């Protein structure tokens, strides 16, 4: 997870939930996120909690990681005691999960099933760098029970990838899509980034065209964010590269929506397009619609029944705590009803289904009507009791949301 969490309050050594949250277990769909914090190299734009081999230090390694994650899953099983409901979605993110052997990822997945119980139709996703998977690895992942693969394509243009410090051969993501289909994956997603310094409209159109032609049923397109402390931020500060331009980013978003819509992919969240509802990422939908999840691994965040907590960030510190049988949770916070309402508005407004008007305050309703008058929400703003963004509204989603949360 990017950024630094708040201070919060201590997490009990056994990871137990506050009584109020424990009493509400099972009231929302439940998922599991598994953070795999390893990368071959550090991308210049990334501030996620990831580590190369040289950065790990002693006390942590890829070889022992699966056993540590399984220990934390055992703790989750004891805390939840079968009351959270079957696990609807499991998402292995990173980092680069596919730097671990498929057998290790499968062992973690079996632990989730054994301790928490997987739903019969559970969605199980692995993120992958295209250079870390091939026909054999994808077949192994499918055999281990994975149902969905999400490939970090980012761009089809080598010089754009070079600015991002991404390493994969031209055409490799498209080949991975074909291999994933042959392995039996029903859902295959490609992730793209737009607004990289030096990228042209033509470069962006080429990336979109190649992603569509690859045959993926889900495409995510994210504007480049320059995070403080990254190598990319330093290069921009020194004047080596130009900072992303807001107007250019808006134009690139419109190009993406135009091309993806023409290819039969519909937006369902501001940055995500899918061929049909079954192609939507159910795990992300669980986040966006107020579900519960347990985050496994260094720096992973969890949310269960109004309590949010986050694990210690460094793999060595995580290993030390888990090995000692102590919760790896660094701190936690119990959300107030106002905080939960604000988060519901922030997330729901980004969805094609929109935000329920029932959760808005009088000031929020006034802002919704103004958004409709400004062409940022579908008129009337409260059609069917929901506030739904127009295309122009998606470009200004953050501003609209600030008004709705008032």
N, C-alpha and C positions, 0 to 999 in steps of 0.2 A: 504494500500500500504506500502511496506517495505522501510526502509531507509529514509533519510532526503532530502527534495526537495531543489533546489537552492533558493536564496533570491527572485529573480523575482521583478516585479513591482506591485504596488497596483492594486487590482481589484475594479472597481467602485461599489458603494453601491448598485446599481440596477443590478449588474452582467452583464452589457452590454458588447458586443464584440467590438473590434476595428473596425472602418469602413471597412478596407480592408477584414477582416474575415467575417463581416456581409454581405458584397457584394457577397461572394462566397458560402453562405449557399445553401445547396441542391446539391452541386457538388460531394458529396460522400455518400455512404451508412451511415445510422445513427443508433446508438444504445444507450442504457441507461445501466449504471452500477449502482447498488444500494448496497452501503456498509453497512452491518449490523455488528456493531463493538463489539458484545457481545459474550463471551465464558463462558462455565461453569468452565473450568480451563485453565490455560495457559500452552501450550505445551512447553517443554524445548527448542525446536529448533526454535520456531516461533518468528519473530520480526515484524509481521504485526501489524497494528494499531487496536488492540483488547483490550478488558477490561473485567475482571470478575466483579461480583457484588461488591466485596470489593474495586475495583479500580475506580469505577465510580464517587464516591463522590456525592455531591448534584447537583441538576440542570439537571440531566440526568437519564433516566430510560428506561427499555424495554417497559413499559406501554405507554409512551408518544412518543416513537420513530416513529411510523408510521405517526402520525400527523405531526411531524417535517419534515420527508422525503417528505410528500405530499406538505408541504409549499414550499420546495425547488423546487419540480417539477412544482409548480405553477409559480415560478420565471423563470424556464427554458421556460415554455410556453410563458411568456411575452417577454423574450429576443429573442427567436427563431421565434415567431410570425407566426408559421405555415410554415416557409420557409426551414426547415431542411429536409423535406420529412418524410414519415411515418417511424416509428421506426421498424427496421428490427429484432432487437434482444434486449432482456432485460436479464441481468445477475445479480442475487442476490448473492453476495459473502460476505466473512467475514474474521474473525469471523465465527459465526454459525447462518446463517439466520433462520434456523428452530428452534431456541430458541424463536422466535416470533410466535404467533398463526398464523395458515394458513390464517385466516380471515384478519389479519393485513397485511400480505404479499399481499393478494389479493386486499386489499384496495389501497396499493401503486401501484400495477399493473394497477388497474382501473384509478388511477390518471394519470399514464403515458399515457394510452389510451385517457382519456378525455382531457388532456392538449396538448399532442404531436401527438396522433394518432398512434395506432398499426397497422402494416401491417397485412393483413388477414392471412398470413402464418408465422407470427412472431415466432421466437424461444424464449422461455422463460425458463431460467435455474435457479434452486436453488441449491446451495451447501448445503450439509448436513453432519453432523457427524452421523454415523450409529446409535448411541444410542439416537439420538433426533427425530427419525422418526420411525413409525410403520405402519401397514396396514391402520389404520384410518387416520393418518396424511398425508400419501402419497395420499390417496383417496381425502382428502380435498384439497391438493395442486393441484391435477389434476382438481378438480372441479373449483378451482379459476383461471384456465387458464394456469397453468404451463405445459410445454411440454417436459422438459428435467430435469433430476436430476443428480447431480454429487456428488458421495459419497466418503468421505475421508477414504479409507481403509488403506493406508500406508503400512501395512504388515499383513500377516496372522499368524505371530509368536509372541506369547504373550511376550516373553522376549525382543524382538526387539521393540515392542510397548511400553514396560515399559521404555526403554532407551529414547524413544521419548516423554515420558509422555502422550501417547495417551491412551484413555480409551474406549475400546469397547470389547465386549465378542467375543470369537472365533466363527466364522460362522455368526456373525451378518451382516456384509456387504453383504454376499451372500444372506441371507434372505431378506435384503432390496431390492436387485435387483429383486428377485422374487415378492415381494410385489409391487414394482414399476411397473413391467410388468402387474400384475393383476389389478392395478389401471388405466392402460391405457397409461402409459408413453412409447412412441415409442423410446426414446433415453435415455439410462442409462449409465453413465460413472463411472469408478472407478479410483481413484488417488492412486498411489504407490510411495514410496520413497525407494531408494536403497543407500547402503553405510553407514548405521547406524553402529556405533561401536559395535562390537560383532556379527554382522550379517555374516553368511556364505553363500557361493554359494548355498548350499542346501536350506538354509532359503529363499533366493531370488527366487530360482526356485519354491519352494512351494507357495510363495505368488503369483507369476505369474500364476502358474497352477490353483490355487483357483480362481483368478480373471477371468481367461478365462472360467473356468468351471461354474462360476456364470451366464454366459450368457450376460454380458455387451457387448455393441456394440462399446464401446470407452474406451481406457485405456491410462492414462497419467502416465509416469514413470519419476521421477525427481531425480537427484543426490542430496544427502543431502548436503546442504551448511551450514556451521557453521557460523552463524551471530554473530558479536561482540555484547556483551551486553546481550546475551541470557544465560539461565541456562546451556544449553549444552556447550556453549563456556567456561563457568566458570569451568565446570567439566573437560573438556579437558585440560584447562590451569593448573588445579591442578594435572593433571596426573591420574585422576580417570578413564578416557576413552581415547582410542587412537583416534587421528584425522583421518578422512577419507583419504584413500590412493588413489592417482590419477590413478595408474595402476589397482587397484581393481575396482574403479568406471568405468573405461573403459571396463573391463571384464564384469561387471554387465550390462552395456549398451548393449554389444554384446549379452549376454544371453537373455536380454529382446527382442531385435530385432529378434533373432532367434526363440524364443518361440512364440512371438506374430505373427510373419509372418507365422509360421507353423500353427497357429490357424486361419489364414484367416484375421488377422488385419494388415493393411498396414500403414506404417509411412506416415504422411502428414506434420508434423512439427517435428523437431528434438526430442522432448520429448512426442509426441502424435501419437497414432495409432488408426485407425478406421476401422470398418468392411466394409464400403463403403462410397462414398462421402457424401450421406445424413446423415451419422453418425458423420461427422466432426462437431466440435463446431463452429457454424457460428459466434457466438459472438467473439471468439478469432480470427477467420479468419478476422473479421472486423478490429480488432486491427492490425493484421499482414499485411494487405493489404492496409493500409492507410485510413481507414474509420474515421468517426467522432463519438464522443460519449460524452454524458453528464454524469459525475460521481456524484451521489447523496450520501450524508452522510459524516461523519467526516473523514478527510484525503483522501477522494476520489479525483482522478485525472480526468480531462476532456481534450478533444482535439476537437476543432471545427475550421475547415478551417484555420489551421496553428497557432491558438492560443491555448496554453496549460495553464491550471490553476489547482490549488490544494486547497482543503478546509482545514480549521483549523482542527487540529488532534483530540483534546479532545471532547468527546460528550457534555460536559457541555458548552464549548465555542461555539460549533456548535449550541446547543440549544439556547443559548443567542442571537446569531446573527440572526438565522432564525426567532425566536419569535419576534425580533425587526423589521423584514422585511428587513434586510440587508443581502447582499450576504455573504455566509459563506466562500467565496474564500479568502484564505490567501495571495496569490500572483499569478502572471501569467507571461508568457513569450510569445513573438511572434517569432516564428521560422523563421530563415532566409532560403532562398532557399537551401543553402549549408547544413544546419542542417536537412532540410526535406529530401534531397537526401541521406544524411548519414543514417538517420533512415530507409528510404526505403531499402537501401542495407542491413542494419543490420537485418531487419525483413524478407525480401524476401528471403535472402540466406538460412534461416533456414527452408524454405518450400520446399516440394518435387518439386514444379514447378520451383523453383530457382529464381535467380535475373536477371532482364533484363539487358543485356549488354549495352543497350542504356544509362543507368544512370551512368555508370562507367567513371571515368576520364582515360586518357592515362595510368597513374600509376596503376589504378585499373585494367585495361585490361591486363597490363603486369603481375600483381599479379594473375589474373585469369588464364593466360596461364601457369604460374609457378605452380599453384595449380593443373592444369591438368597433367603437367609433373610429379608432385609428387604423382599422384594417388588420390588426394583429391577432384577433381571435375571430372565429367564424360567427357571423351575425345570425340570430342574436347570440350574444356571448354565453348565455345560459341555456342554449338549445339542449333539450333533454336533460336539463339540470347539470350540464357539464360545461367547463370552459375549455375550448379546443383551439389550438394554435393554427393560424393560417401559415402559408409558406413564409410570408413576411414576418410573422410572429416567431417562427422558428429561428430566423436570423437574429432576433432580439429576445430570445427566450429568457435570458437571465434578467433582463430589464422587466419583462412582463411578470416574471415570477416574483421579483422584489415587490412589485405592486400588490400582487395577490396575497403575499404573506403579511401585509400590513395590518 
